[in-house]
């Protein structure tokens, strides 16, 4: 071993020791802050501000996304010394919802995997979990209707959002003798069923039509559940991500089968509170318009007059009332920003119903 290599390793060892000391010093300061707060430890807006500053100050060579992931885990470990958060998500383990929860909170949390989106809401509403992470829309397939329906009647507020790139793979249990065939058509031989969440199957329909046209497509409550079923069925495969493959011991027989390469799912973080201003925020609300001509235009006019940008406008039919609709709106800015507050006040005066769903840091 060369002297130069030994010197470099010695420097790395010294830096590791220094990092260890600094990390524990940071943890001690975080504990002191927690004692002063004597209450809610997790603040969405504060963590968003810290991460944005660190990414902006990063000189490299580490990539911005790696800086964000590293410090998210550091903050997660420090936070856990004061408050062990319980995070509900659509389970079981191995779902994209679990990956979104880890991206937002880090791994030093208690997991509360739920069988349905309904149960995910209830876990927080009943105190079984502190926060919920639920899918709300996909860039390919659009809104997750069940989430929108539930959020209207729930007391929970949106306190954060997560944007997760979705990488769909075809997963299968194969033996060692077949492993060499992975990556060619041989890895697809004998597949009679493909399990997956309905949205994931839809996101991969072109690939499935081309490569597995005769296979039955079986919708499951989650991709992870589909992976679990595929692990028990030699004639089946599943559409899911890397985490599900690792969790259920499946092989990736065809990687990246999503039809759109930029496929992304947006998740909402829900709790009994929203967030204070972080400097780059969104505000979400749901409203209905009086049933008169031009009412929707009049309802939105205050936003334009105040110079408030609307990033989402989605309509959903009102349950039990034919031809009546709710409108879900996302705005740039925080509810406490003067322009947003003025616009919301005028919207409330014109709407048949309006409910503020929360203000929260905008995801990168």
C-alpha positions as CSV (number, residue, x, y, z in Angstrom):
1,X,0.0,0.0,0.0
2,X,1.5,3.4,-1.0
3,X,2.3,6.1,1.5
4,X,0.0,8.5,-0.3
5,X,-3.0,6.1,0.1
6,X,-2.2,5.7,3.8
7,X,-2.1,9.5,4.3
8,X,-5.4,9.9,2.5
9,X,-7.0,7.2,4.7
10,X,-5.6,8.8,7.8
11,X,-7.1,12.1,6.8
12,X,-10.5,10.5,6.2
13,X,-10.3,8.7,9.6
14,X,-9.5,12.1,11.3
15,X,-12.4,13.8,9.5
16,X,-14.8,10.9,10.5
17,X,-13.8,11.4,14.1
18,X,-14.4,15.2,13.8
19,X,-17.8,14.6,12.1
20,X,-18.8,12.2,14.9
21,X,-18.0,14.9,17.5
22,X,-19.8,17.6,15.5
23,X,-22.9,15.4,15.0
24,X,-23.2,14.7,18.7
25,X,-22.7,18.4,19.5
26,X,-25.5,19.2,17.0
27,X,-27.7,16.5,18.7
28,X,-27.0,18.1,22.1
29,X,-28.1,21.6,20.8
30,X,-31.2,20.0,19.2
31,X,-32.1,18.6,22.6
32,X,-31.6,22.0,24.2
33,X,-33.9,23.5,21.7
34,X,-36.5,20.8,22.3
35,X,-36.4,21.5,26.1
36,X,-37.1,25.2,25.4
37,X,-39.9,24.4,23.0
38,X,-41.4,22.0,25.5
39,X,-44.0,20.9,23.0
40,X,-44.2,20.3,19.2
41,X,-40.6,19.3,18.1
42,X,-41.2,18.8,14.4
43,X,-41.6,22.0,12.4
44,X,-42.0,21.5,8.7
45,X,-41.1,25.1,7.8
46,X,-37.9,25.1,9.9
47,X,-36.6,21.9,8.4
48,X,-37.4,23.2,4.9
49,X,-35.5,26.4,5.6
50,X,-32.5,24.5,6.8
51,X,-32.4,22.1,3.8
52,X,-32.8,24.9,1.3
53,X,-29.9,26.9,2.9
54,X,-27.6,23.9,2.9
55,X,-28.4,23.0,-0.7
56,X,-27.8,26.6,-1.7
57,X,-24.4,26.7,0.2
58,X,-23.2,23.3,-1.0
59,X,-19.9,23.8,-2.9
60,X,-19.8,20.2,-4.2
61,X,-18.7,17.6,-5.2
62,X,-21.7,16.1,-3.3
63,X,-24.9,16.4,-5.3
64,X,-27.7,18.6,-3.9
65,X,-30.1,15.7,-3.6
66,X,-27.5,13.7,-1.5
67,X,-26.9,16.7,0.7
68,X,-30.6,17.0,1.3
69,X,-30.9,13.3,2.1
70,X,-27.9,13.2,4.4
71,X,-29.1,16.2,6.5
72,X,-32.7,15.0,6.5
73,X,-31.4,11.8,8.2
74,X,-29.3,13.9,10.7
75,X,-32.3,16.0,11.6
76,X,-34.4,12.8,11.9
77,X,-32.0,11.2,14.3
78,X,-31.7,14.4,16.4
79,X,-35.4,14.9,16.5
80,X,-35.9,11.3,17.7
81,X,-34.0,12.1,20.9
82,X,-36.9,14.3,21.9
83,X,-39.9,13.0,20.1
84,X,-40.4,9.6,18.4
85,X,-42.8,10.5,15.6
86,X,-45.3,7.9,14.3
87,X,-45.9,8.2,10.6
88,X,-48.9,6.6,8.9
89,X,-48.7,5.6,5.3
90,X,-50.4,3.3,2.8
91,X,-48.8,0.0,3.5
92,X,-47.5,-2.6,3.7
93,X,-43.8,-1.9,3.8
94,X,-42.2,-1.5,0.4
95,X,-44.8,1.0,-1.0
96,X,-44.0,4.3,-2.7
97,X,-45.9,5.9,0.2
98,X,-43.3,4.5,2.6
99,X,-40.6,5.9,0.5
100,X,-42.3,9.3,0.5
101,X,-42.6,9.1,4.3
102,X,-38.8,8.4,4.7
103,X,-38.0,11.2,2.2
104,X,-40.0,13.7,4.4
105,X,-39.1,12.5,7.9
106,X,-36.0,10.3,7.6
107,X,-35.7,6.8,9.0
108,X,-35.7,7.6,12.7
109,X,-39.5,7.3,13.0
110,X,-42.1,4.8,14.0
111,X,-43.9,3.3,11.0
112,X,-47.7,2.9,11.0
113,X,-48.4,1.1,7.7
114,X,-52.1,1.1,6.9
115,X,-54.2,-1.1,4.6
116,X,-56.1,1.7,3.0
117,X,-55.9,5.5,2.5
118,X,-59.0,5.8,4.8
119,X,-57.2,4.0,7.6
120,X,-54.2,6.3,7.1
121,X,-56.4,9.3,7.8
122,X,-58.0,7.7,10.8
123,X,-54.6,6.8,12.3
124,X,-53.9,10.5,12.8
125,X,-57.4,11.5,13.6
126,X,-57.5,9.0,16.4
127,X,-54.0,9.7,17.7
128,X,-52.5,6.4,16.6
129,X,-50.0,8.3,14.5
130,X,-48.7,11.9,14.5
131,X,-48.6,12.4,10.8
132,X,-49.9,10.8,7.6
133,X,-48.3,10.7,4.2
134,X,-50.9,10.1,1.4
135,X,-50.7,10.2,-2.4
136,X,-52.8,13.0,-4.0
137,X,-51.8,13.1,-7.6
138,X,-49.6,11.6,-10.2
139,X,-48.1,13.4,-13.2
140,X,-49.3,10.7,-15.6
141,X,-52.6,9.5,-14.2
142,X,-53.9,12.6,-12.4
143,X,-55.6,13.0,-9.0
144,X,-56.0,10.3,-6.4
145,X,-59.8,10.6,-6.0
146,X,-60.0,8.9,-2.6
147,X,-57.5,11.3,-1.0
148,X,-59.5,14.3,-2.3
149,X,-62.8,12.9,-1.1
150,X,-61.4,12.2,2.4
151,X,-59.7,15.5,2.9
152,X,-62.9,17.4,2.5
153,X,-64.5,15.9,5.6
154,X,-61.3,15.4,7.7
155,X,-60.2,17.8,10.4
156,X,-56.6,17.2,9.4
157,X,-54.5,20.0,7.7
158,X,-51.8,19.8,5.1
159,X,-48.4,20.7,6.7
160,X,-46.1,19.5,3.9
161,X,-45.8,17.9,0.5
162,X,-43.4,15.4,-1.0
163,X,-42.5,14.9,-4.7
164,X,-41.4,11.4,-5.4
165,X,-40.0,10.2,-8.8
166,X,-41.8,6.9,-9.5
167,X,-39.6,4.2,-11.0
168,X,-41.7,1.2,-11.8
169,X,-40.1,-2.2,-12.3
170,X,-41.5,-5.6,-13.2
171,X,-40.7,-7.9,-10.3
172,X,-40.7,-11.6,-10.1
173,X,-39.5,-14.5,-8.0
174,X,-37.0,-16.5,-10.1
175,X,-34.5,-19.2,-9.1
176,X,-30.8,-19.1,-9.5
177,X,-30.8,-21.0,-12.8
178,X,-33.1,-18.4,-14.4
179,X,-31.2,-15.4,-13.0
180,X,-29.1,-15.2,-16.2
181,X,-32.2,-14.6,-18.3
182,X,-33.1,-11.4,-16.4
183,X,-33.1,-8.4,-18.8
184,X,-34.2,-10.4,-21.9
185,X,-37.5,-11.9,-22.9
186,X,-36.6,-15.1,-21.0
187,X,-37.3,-13.4,-17.7
188,X,-40.9,-12.9,-18.8
189,X,-41.6,-16.5,-19.7
190,X,-44.6,-18.1,-18.0
191,X,-46.1,-14.9,-16.5
192,X,-49.8,-15.3,-16.4
193,X,-50.7,-12.5,-13.9
194,X,-49.3,-9.0,-13.1
195,X,-50.2,-7.5,-9.8
196,X,-50.1,-3.8,-9.0
197,X,-52.0,-0.8,-7.8
198,X,-54.5,0.4,-10.4
199,X,-52.6,3.6,-10.9
200,X,-49.3,1.8,-11.4
201,X,-50.7,-0.6,-13.9
202,X,-52.1,2.4,-15.8
203,X,-48.7,4.1,-15.7
204,X,-47.2,1.0,-17.4
205,X,-50.0,0.0,-19.7
206,X,-48.0,0.6,-23.0
207,X,-45.1,-1.6,-21.8
208,X,-47.5,-4.3,-20.6
209,X,-49.5,-4.2,-23.8
210,X,-46.3,-4.7,-25.8
211,X,-44.5,-7.3,-23.7
212,X,-47.2,-9.1,-21.7
213,X,-50.4,-8.7,-23.7
214,X,-51.9,-12.0,-22.6
215,X,-51.2,-11.6,-18.9
216,X,-54.1,-10.8,-16.6
217,X,-53.7,-7.5,-14.7
218,X,-54.8,-7.7,-11.1
219,X,-55.4,-4.5,-9.2
220,X,-54.2,-4.5,-5.5
221,X,-54.6,-2.0,-2.7
222,X,-50.9,-1.2,-3.0
223,X,-47.8,-2.1,-5.1
224,X,-46.2,-3.7,-2.0
225,X,-49.3,-6.0,-1.6
226,X,-48.9,-7.0,-5.2
227,X,-45.2,-7.7,-4.6
228,X,-46.2,-9.9,-1.7
229,X,-48.6,-11.9,-3.8
230,X,-46.1,-12.2,-6.6
231,X,-43.5,-13.6,-4.2
232,X,-46.0,-16.5,-3.5
233,X,-47.0,-17.2,-7.1
234,X,-44.4,-18.6,-9.6
235,X,-46.7,-17.6,-12.5
236,X,-47.1,-14.0,-11.4
237,X,-45.1,-10.7,-11.5
238,X,-45.7,-7.4,-9.9
239,X,-45.3,-3.7,-10.8
240,X,-43.5,-2.0,-8.0
241,X,-40.3,-0.2,-6.9
242,X,-36.9,-1.1,-5.5
243,X,-38.1,-1.1,-1.9
244,X,-40.8,-3.7,-2.6
245,X,-38.2,-5.9,-4.5
246,X,-35.9,-5.8,-1.5
247,X,-38.7,-6.3,1.1
248,X,-40.2,-9.4,-0.6
249,X,-37.1,-10.9,-2.2
250,X,-38.1,-10.4,-5.8
251,X,-35.9,-10.0,-8.9
252,X,-36.2,-7.0,-11.2
253,X,-36.8,-8.8,-14.5
254,X,-37.6,-5.6,-16.4
255,X,-36.5,-2.2,-15.0
256,X,-38.1,1.2,-15.6
257,X,-41.3,0.1,-17.4
258,X,-43.2,3.3,-16.7
259,X,-44.6,4.8,-19.9
260,X,-43.5,8.4,-18.9
261,X,-39.8,8.7,-17.8
262,X,-40.6,11.8,-15.7
263,X,-43.4,10.0,-13.8
264,X,-43.8,11.7,-10.4
265,X,-46.3,11.3,-7.6
266,X,-47.1,14.1,-5.2
267,X,-47.9,13.2,-1.6
268,X,-49.4,15.3,1.1
269,X,-48.3,15.4,4.7
270,X,-51.2,15.6,7.1
271,X,-51.5,16.4,10.8
272,X,-53.6,18.5,13.2
273,X,-51.7,21.6,12.2
274,X,-50.3,23.3,9.2
275,X,-47.0,25.2,9.0
276,X,-45.7,28.7,9.6
277,X,-44.2,30.6,6.6
278,X,-41.0,29.1,5.3
279,X,-40.3,31.6,2.5
280,X,-41.5,29.4,-0.3
281,X,-44.9,28.0,0.4
282,X,-48.1,26.8,-1.0
283,X,-51.7,27.1,0.3
284,X,-54.4,24.6,-0.5
285,X,-58.2,25.1,-0.2
286,X,-61.4,23.5,-1.3
287,X,-64.5,25.6,-2.3
288,X,-67.8,25.6,-4.1
289,X,-69.4,28.2,-6.2
290,X,-73.0,29.4,-6.2
291,X,-75.1,27.8,-9.0
292,X,-75.3,30.9,-11.1
293,X,-73.8,31.8,-14.5
294,X,-70.2,33.0,-14.3
295,X,-69.8,32.2,-10.6
296,X,-66.6,30.2,-11.0
297,X,-64.9,33.1,-12.9
298,X,-66.0,35.5,-10.2
299,X,-64.7,33.1,-7.5
300,X,-61.2,33.1,-9.0
301,X,-61.0,36.8,-9.9
302,X,-59.7,37.9,-6.5
303,X,-56.6,35.7,-7.0
304,X,-55.8,37.4,-10.3
305,X,-56.5,40.8,-8.9
306,X,-54.1,40.2,-6.0
307,X,-51.4,38.7,-8.2
308,X,-51.6,35.3,-6.6
309,X,-50.6,32.4,-8.8
310,X,-52.8,29.4,-8.9
311,X,-50.8,26.1,-9.5
312,X,-53.7,23.7,-9.4
313,X,-57.5,23.8,-10.1
314,X,-59.3,20.4,-9.9
315,X,-63.0,19.8,-9.8
316,X,-64.7,16.9,-8.1
317,X,-68.5,16.0,-8.0
318,X,-70.2,16.6,-4.7
319,X,-71.3,13.2,-3.2
320,X,-75.0,12.8,-3.3
321,X,-75.7,16.0,-5.3
322,X,-75.9,15.6,-9.1
323,X,-74.1,18.2,-11.2
324,X,-72.7,20.1,-8.2
325,X,-68.9,20.3,-7.8
326,X,-66.1,21.1,-5.3
327,X,-63.0,22.9,-6.6
328,X,-59.6,22.0,-5.2
329,X,-57.1,24.9,-5.5
330,X,-53.4,25.2,-4.8
331,X,-51.9,28.7,-4.6
332,X,-48.3,30.0,-4.4
333,X,-47.7,31.7,-1.1
334,X,-48.7,31.3,2.6
335,X,-52.1,32.1,4.0
336,X,-50.4,34.8,6.2
337,X,-48.8,36.5,3.2
338,X,-50.7,39.8,2.8
339,X,-51.6,39.3,-0.9
340,X,-52.8,35.7,-0.2
341,X,-54.7,36.7,2.9
342,X,-56.5,39.5,1.1
343,X,-57.4,37.2,-1.9
344,X,-58.7,34.5,0.4
345,X,-60.9,36.9,2.3
346,X,-62.5,38.0,-0.9
347,X,-62.9,34.5,-2.2
348,X,-64.7,33.5,1.1
349,X,-67.1,36.4,0.5
350,X,-68.0,35.1,-2.9
351,X,-68.0,31.3,-2.4
352,X,-70.9,29.1,-1.4
353,X,-68.4,27.2,0.8
354,X,-64.6,27.6,1.3
355,X,-62.3,25.6,3.6
356,X,-58.6,26.3,4.0
357,X,-56.8,22.9,3.9
358,X,-53.4,24.2,5.0
359,X,-50.3,26.3,4.1
360,X,-47.0,24.4,3.9
361,X,-43.5,24.5,2.4
362,X,-43.4,23.9,-1.3
363,X,-41.4,20.7,-2.2
364,X,-38.3,20.9,-4.4
